[in-house]
Amino acid sequence: MTDAATAAPVGFFHPTRPIYRFVNLLFISSLTFGSYFAYDIIGAIAPSLIEGLNASRATVGAFNTMYSVAAILVLLFAGVLIDRLGTRKAGIIFSTLVLAGAVIVWQAKSIPLMFLGRFIFGAGSEPLVVAQSAMLARWFKNKELALSFGVALTVSRLGSLFALSNGELITRFFGSFRNALLFAAAACVISLVGNIFYIVMDKRGEKALNLRDESAGDKIVFRDVREFKPTFWFVTGLCFTFYAAIFPFQSLSTDFFHTKWGIARAAEAGGGFLAQVFNNLLHLFTTAGGVTSIIIFSSMVLAPFAGRLIDRVGKRAQFMIVGSLLLIPCHLAMGLTSIYPAYPMVLLGFAFVLVPAALWPSVPLIVRSERVGTAFGLMTAIQNIGLGLFPLLNGLLRDKTGDYVASQVMFASLGLVGLSFALLLKRADRREGGVLERPQKAKA
């Protein structure tokens, strides 16, 4: 903040006030509400897609593979677009791609056309996530950074929660899985609207605070990569393995829970649609989609508190170690035993709170500010390699073996590798000064 900005008259809703940046936080968070819904709706209605499209489980997994292939390709040059237009204008483009892709998936009459829609959707969704991360770092670095990431995750995962817990209900109530895809397209409108409100807020804040042009660093610059320290690479390795053990698992978990345990796709209830949605949420532990959404529900409720705790106490590497460790017994319990899956899913939910709340806010602490965009972009591209590969492997293993045992062993193995990265991160951070273990004091 400049002296000029400090000396200017300050009203209640001036950009220098905390309330301004927290209202802005809600708009930043809403950027990915619709895209999270549209991403997770595929896994939520996987049983209906398998039946309605006469598709294999590998095909259903490949819908998310197409998403990630697009994300990887686009993230390599999306920074150039962001650099030239700024995150505000580029964000509108990405939000439009998100909506267009979701509409194509909804309207598609063939599997190849659905693949195309998921490709376009992925081309917009992941760059939008990178832009969102850069926006949070721009407004909350050296303030409530981890808290802001936690709030953003919570708002975004409201979309995931609704999709996972109610996807099959929408399909049953309205008579077709295509109606669930219509809901996904409608939710993506929220991404576009949130971006418009952010532009208004950010323009005013940029003028009042003399913020640096956001386009200066929000792109992948490969010459910067050699400057990254070991801590960044260990965080990136953990990001790859951790998310590969969560989202690819979710891509077919509704089918997994329904076929192995006979858990109902949706709760039986009368009344109107909203009444049935509410009833479905009350039966979170007794429907296949509800059990799947336990991970999201846990993170949605607890992520802001975890972010605030990490801001206060630090210990980021230790939180990542604990979260990575939890993955291993959770996946093995579901794959090798008959324990009702809701119980290991609760523990998996705790892992999904601890690791992201510590992982993403660590990046601005271990990377120079002008390279944060490169770091987020590269990290997200590598993350999407796992998000593209493992849904397909999950489906192929299920089609080949007839059950999900091999898949669950695969996901537990990813947890073990992630735990190794977390332990290496703690050691490397100690050598680099221990910045990840220190608390971050909030500033007004």
QUIJOZI-V896943 format. One line per field, one symbol per residue. ss: DSSP state (2 for helix, 1 for strand, 0 for the rest). psi: psi as a letter, one per 30 degrees, with the letter a starting at -180 (. if undefined). burial: # if it has 16 or more other C-alpha atoms within 10 Angstrom, else .. A space follows every 10 residues. Layout:
ss=???
psi=???
burial=???
This chain:
ss=0022222000 0000000222 2222222222 0022222222 2222022222 2200002222 2222222222 2222222222 2222222222 2222222222 2222222000 2222222222 2222222222 2222222222 0000222222 2222222222 2222222222 2222002222 2222222222 2222222222 2222222220 0002220000 0222200002 2222222222 2222002222 2222222222 2001000000 0022222222 2200001222 2202222222 2222222222 2220022222 2222222222 2222220000 2222222222 2222222222 2222220022 2222222222 2222222222 2222222222 2000222222 2222222222 2222222222 2000222000 0000
psi=kleeeeflkj aehkffkeee feeeeeeeef egeeeeeeef feeegeeeee eefhllfeee efefeeeeee eeeefffeee eeeeflfeee eeeeeeeeee eeeeeefkgl eeeeeeeeee eefeeeeeee eeeeeeeefg kgcheeeeee eeeeeefeee eeeefgeeee eeeffkffee eeeeeeefee eeeeeeeeee eeeeeeeefh lljffeghlj jfffeffkle eeeeeeeeee eefffdeeef fgeeeeeeee fgkkelkkla aleeeeeeee efhefgleee eefeeeeeee efeeeeeeee eefbheeeee eeeeefeefe eeeeeflgkk feefeeeeee efeeeefeee ffefffkkef geeeeeeeee eeefeefeef eeeeeeeeee ffageeeeee eeeeeeeeee eeeeeeeeee fgfheffklj kkl.
burial=.......... ...###.#.. ##.####### ########## ########## .....##### ########## ##.###.### ###..###.# ########## ######.#.. ...####### ########## ########## ########## ########## ########## ##....#### ########## ##.######. ##..#..##. ...####### #........# ##.####### ########## ########.. ..#####... .....##.## #.######## ########## ########## ##.####### ########.# #####....# ########## ########## #######.#. ########## ########## ########.. ..######## ########## ######.##. ...####..# ....
